[in-house]
Amino acid sequence: MHKRKAISKKLRFEIFKRDSFTCQYCGKSAPEVILEIDHIQPVTKQGKNDILNLITSCYDCNRGKSNNQLTENSVLSKQIGQLKALNEKREQLKLLTKWKDELLNIDNEQITIVENFWSKLTNSCFTESGKRIVLNLIKKFGFSETMDALKLAQEKYVKYKDNISTKESLEIAFKKASGILYLNTQPEKKRKISYIKGICRNRFNFFNERKAAILLNDYFKIFDDYDNCIEFAKECKNWSQWYDGMLNYIEKHGKEIF
């Protein structure tokens, strides 16, 4: 007696999908009937668990057919249909691979353009890690936006010694570009607050992020003099001078408004 080999759940599901969850003998579909997997060439006649030898059958048809094979024409027709489906799948996989290759080429082209741009600005190149970071920024924020952020970061943070950009300032500028892109996606009020906090953070030896955020939120609920707030931050020499000055201004002029 020929031993029947179990059909895996994965293979069963693939056959059901291929046959649209429909009995290939009577045309009934799930859930109207219980579906099973049948062998076109019976196991007792050396039929294997090959995808071309498996077919979707309902419970009744499978039991009624028993050990009887389909006609040769039916078998040939089913197998031709399966081969066509498999060939179509193969062609689609080729197209998908080609599409992915084209996307990869686009990514490489964008990285090359951005790297050449950065090199002209700073006379330096990206590391492999840097290329991956830039590619993620392009995908998340956009190509031109990433270029603009790198240009702004270079202008603000890159330092030069004997007309050569310093390694430390390049690393800082590169990291700042991500922050610039993120801020550009935020509402105007958040951008204002973040920019002023950045000024204070760079000028003061001590800076309380939480208190500054609360104070600036309160400030912009009342006032809209963004430029004056920036100028005041640039004038202050330490945290206490800035915090106390902002607090006094809010308490004094806020009452006048209300």
C-alpha positions as CSV (number, residue, x, y, z in Angstrom):
1,M,0.0,0.0,0.0
2,H,1.3,3.4,-1.0
3,K,1.8,5.6,2.1
4,R,-0.1,8.9,2.0
5,K,2.0,11.9,2.9
6,A,0.4,14.7,4.9
7,I,-0.3,18.0,3.1
8,S,1.0,21.0,5.0
9,K,-1.3,23.8,6.1
10,K,0.6,26.3,4.0
11,L,0.3,24.2,0.9
12,R,-3.4,23.6,1.5
13,F,-4.0,27.3,1.8
14,E,-2.1,28.0,-1.4
15,I,-4.2,25.5,-3.3
16,F,-7.4,27.0,-1.9
17,K,-6.3,30.5,-2.9
18,R,-5.3,29.3,-6.4
19,D,-8.7,27.7,-6.9
20,S,-10.6,30.7,-5.4
21,F,-11.9,28.5,-2.5
22,T,-14.1,26.7,-5.0
23,C,-14.6,23.0,-5.6
24,Q,-13.2,22.3,-9.0
25,Y,-15.7,19.4,-9.6
26,C,-19.1,20.9,-8.7
27,G,-18.3,24.6,-8.5
28,K,-19.6,25.1,-4.9
29,S,-17.6,27.5,-2.7
30,A,-16.9,27.9,1.0
31,P,-18.6,28.4,3.4
32,E,-21.5,26.7,1.5
33,V,-19.5,23.4,1.5
34,I,-16.5,22.1,3.4
35,L,-13.4,22.1,1.2
36,E,-10.6,19.6,1.1
37,I,-7.5,19.0,-1.0
38,D,-7.8,16.1,-3.5
39,H,-5.1,14.4,-5.6
40,I,-5.7,14.4,-9.4
41,Q,-3.5,11.4,-9.7
42,P,-4.5,9.3,-6.6
43,V,-2.0,8.5,-4.0
44,T,-2.7,4.8,-4.5
45,K,-1.5,5.3,-8.1
46,Q,1.7,7.1,-7.1
47,G,0.2,10.5,-7.1
48,K,2.4,13.0,-5.2
49,N,1.7,16.2,-3.1
50,D,2.9,18.3,-6.0
51,I,1.1,21.6,-6.6
52,L,0.2,20.4,-10.1
53,N,-1.4,17.2,-8.7
54,L,-3.5,18.9,-6.0
55,I,-6.9,20.4,-6.5
56,T,-9.7,21.9,-4.3
57,S,-12.7,19.6,-3.8
58,C,-15.7,19.7,-1.6
59,Y,-16.3,17.0,1.0
60,D,-19.0,15.3,-1.1
61,C,-17.2,15.3,-4.4
62,N,-14.0,14.1,-2.8
63,R,-15.8,11.2,-1.1
64,G,-17.9,10.3,-4.1
65,K,-14.9,10.4,-6.5
66,S,-13.0,8.0,-4.3
67,N,-10.2,6.5,-6.2
68,N,-11.4,7.5,-9.6
69,Q,-9.2,9.9,-11.6
70,L,-10.5,12.8,-13.6
71,T,-10.5,12.3,-17.4
72,E,-7.2,12.9,-19.1
73,N,-8.6,16.0,-20.8
74,S,-9.7,17.3,-17.4
75,V,-6.4,16.6,-15.9
76,L,-4.5,18.3,-18.8
77,S,-6.9,21.3,-18.7
78,K,-6.4,21.7,-14.9
79,Q,-2.6,21.4,-15.1
80,I,-2.4,23.9,-18.1
81,G,-4.4,26.3,-16.0
82,Q,-2.1,25.9,-13.0
83,L,1.0,26.2,-15.2
84,K,-0.4,29.5,-16.6
85,A,-1.1,30.8,-13.1
86,L,2.4,29.8,-12.0
87,N,4.0,31.4,-15.0
88,E,2.0,34.6,-14.5
89,K,3.2,34.7,-10.9
90,R,6.8,34.2,-12.1
91,E,6.4,37.1,-14.5
92,Q,4.9,39.3,-11.8
93,L,7.8,38.5,-9.5
94,K,10.2,39.5,-12.3
95,L,8.4,42.8,-12.7
96,L,8.4,43.4,-8.9
97,T,12.2,42.7,-8.8
98,K,12.8,45.1,-11.7
99,W,10.7,47.7,-9.9
100,K,12.7,47.3,-6.7
101,D,15.9,47.6,-8.7
102,E,14.7,50.8,-10.2
103,L,13.8,52.2,-6.8
104,L,17.2,51.3,-5.6
105,N,18.8,53.1,-8.5
106,I,16.7,56.2,-7.7
107,D,17.8,56.0,-4.1
108,N,21.5,55.8,-5.2
109,E,21.1,58.7,-7.6
110,Q,19.5,60.9,-4.8
111,I,22.3,60.0,-2.4
112,T,24.9,60.8,-5.0
113,I,23.4,64.2,-5.7
114,V,23.0,65.1,-2.0
115,E,26.6,63.9,-1.3
116,N,28.0,66.0,-4.1
117,F,26.0,69.0,-2.8
118,W,27.3,68.5,0.7
119,S,30.9,68.0,-0.6
120,K,30.8,71.3,-2.4
121,L,29.5,73.0,0.7
122,T,31.9,71.4,3.2
123,N,34.6,69.7,1.2
124,S,33.7,66.4,2.9
125,C,31.9,63.1,2.0
126,F,29.3,61.0,3.8
127,T,30.2,57.8,5.6
128,E,28.1,54.7,4.8
129,S,26.2,55.3,8.0
130,G,25.7,58.9,6.9
131,K,24.3,57.8,3.5
132,R,21.7,55.6,5.3
133,I,20.7,58.5,7.5
134,V,20.3,60.8,4.6
135,L,18.3,58.3,2.6
136,N,15.9,57.9,5.6
137,L,15.6,61.7,5.8
138,I,14.8,61.9,2.1
139,K,12.1,59.2,2.4
140,K,10.6,60.8,5.5
141,F,10.8,64.5,4.7
142,G,11.5,64.8,0.9
143,F,14.5,65.3,-1.4
144,S,14.5,69.1,-1.7
145,E,13.6,69.6,2.0
146,T,16.6,67.5,3.0
147,M,18.9,69.5,0.7
148,D,17.6,72.8,2.2
149,A,18.1,71.5,5.8
150,L,21.7,70.5,5.0
151,K,22.4,73.9,3.5
152,L,21.0,75.7,6.6
153,A,22.9,73.4,8.9
154,Q,26.1,74.0,7.1
155,E,25.6,77.8,7.2
156,K,24.8,77.8,10.9
157,Y,27.1,75.1,12.4
158,V,30.1,74.3,10.2
159,K,33.3,75.9,11.4
160,Y,36.4,76.3,9.3
161,K,40.1,76.3,10.2
162,D,42.5,77.4,7.4
163,N,39.5,77.1,5.0
164,I,39.0,73.5,6.0
165,S,35.8,72.5,7.8
166,T,36.5,70.9,11.2
167,K,35.4,67.4,11.8
168,E,33.6,68.2,15.0
169,S,31.5,71.0,13.4
170,L,30.6,68.7,10.5
171,E,29.3,66.1,12.8
172,I,27.2,68.7,14.7
173,A,25.9,70.2,11.5
174,F,24.9,66.8,10.1
175,K,23.0,66.0,13.3
176,K,21.3,69.4,13.3
177,A,19.9,68.8,9.8
178,S,17.6,66.1,11.2
179,G,16.4,68.5,13.9
180,I,15.8,71.3,11.3
181,L,13.7,68.9,9.1
182,Y,11.7,67.8,12.1
183,L,11.0,71.4,13.3
184,N,9.9,72.3,9.8
185,T,7.0,69.8,10.1
186,Q,5.9,71.2,13.4
187,P,3.3,74.0,13.8
188,E,4.7,77.6,13.8
189,K,4.3,78.0,17.6
190,K,6.4,74.9,18.3
191,R,9.1,76.0,15.8
192,K,9.3,79.4,17.6
193,I,9.6,77.8,21.0
194,S,12.2,75.3,19.8
195,Y,14.3,78.0,18.2
196,I,14.4,80.2,21.2
197,K,15.2,77.3,23.5
198,G,18.1,76.4,21.1
199,I,19.5,80.0,21.5
200,C,19.3,79.7,25.3
201,R,20.7,76.2,25.4
202,N,23.8,77.3,23.4
203,R,24.4,80.5,25.4
204,F,23.8,79.4,29.0
205,N,25.9,77.0,31.1
206,F,22.6,75.8,32.8
207,F,19.3,75.5,31.1
208,N,16.0,74.0,32.4
209,E,14.2,72.5,29.5
210,R,10.9,71.9,31.3
211,K,10.6,75.3,32.9
212,A,11.6,77.0,29.7
213,A,9.0,75.2,27.7
214,I,6.3,76.1,30.2
215,L,7.4,79.7,30.3
216,L,7.5,80.1,26.5
217,N,4.1,78.4,26.1
218,D,2.6,81.0,28.6
219,Y,4.5,83.8,26.8
220,F,3.1,83.0,23.3
221,K,-0.4,82.6,24.6
222,I,-0.3,86.3,25.4
223,F,2.2,87.9,23.1
224,D,3.2,87.6,19.4
225,D,6.5,89.6,19.4
226,Y,8.7,86.7,18.3
227,D,11.6,88.9,17.1
228,N,11.8,90.7,20.5
229,C,11.8,87.4,22.3
230,I,14.7,86.2,20.2
231,E,16.7,89.4,20.7
232,F,16.2,89.1,24.5
233,A,17.4,85.5,24.5
234,K,20.6,86.7,22.6
235,E,21.2,89.5,25.1
236,C,21.0,87.3,28.2
237,K,24.1,85.8,29.7
238,N,22.7,83.2,31.9
239,W,19.6,81.2,32.8
240,S,18.5,83.3,35.7
241,Q,18.7,86.6,33.8
242,W,16.6,85.1,30.9
243,Y,14.0,83.3,33.1
244,D,13.4,86.1,35.5
245,G,13.3,88.7,32.7
246,M,10.7,86.7,30.8
247,L,8.7,86.0,33.9
248,N,8.6,89.7,34.9
249,Y,7.7,90.8,31.3
250,I,4.7,88.3,31.3
251,E,3.5,89.5,34.7
252,K,3.8,93.2,33.9
253,H,2.6,93.4,30.4
254,G,0.2,90.5,30.5
255,K,-2.0,92.4,33.0
256,E,-2.1,95.4,30.6
257,I,-3.4,93.3,27.8
258,F,-6.2,91.7,29.9
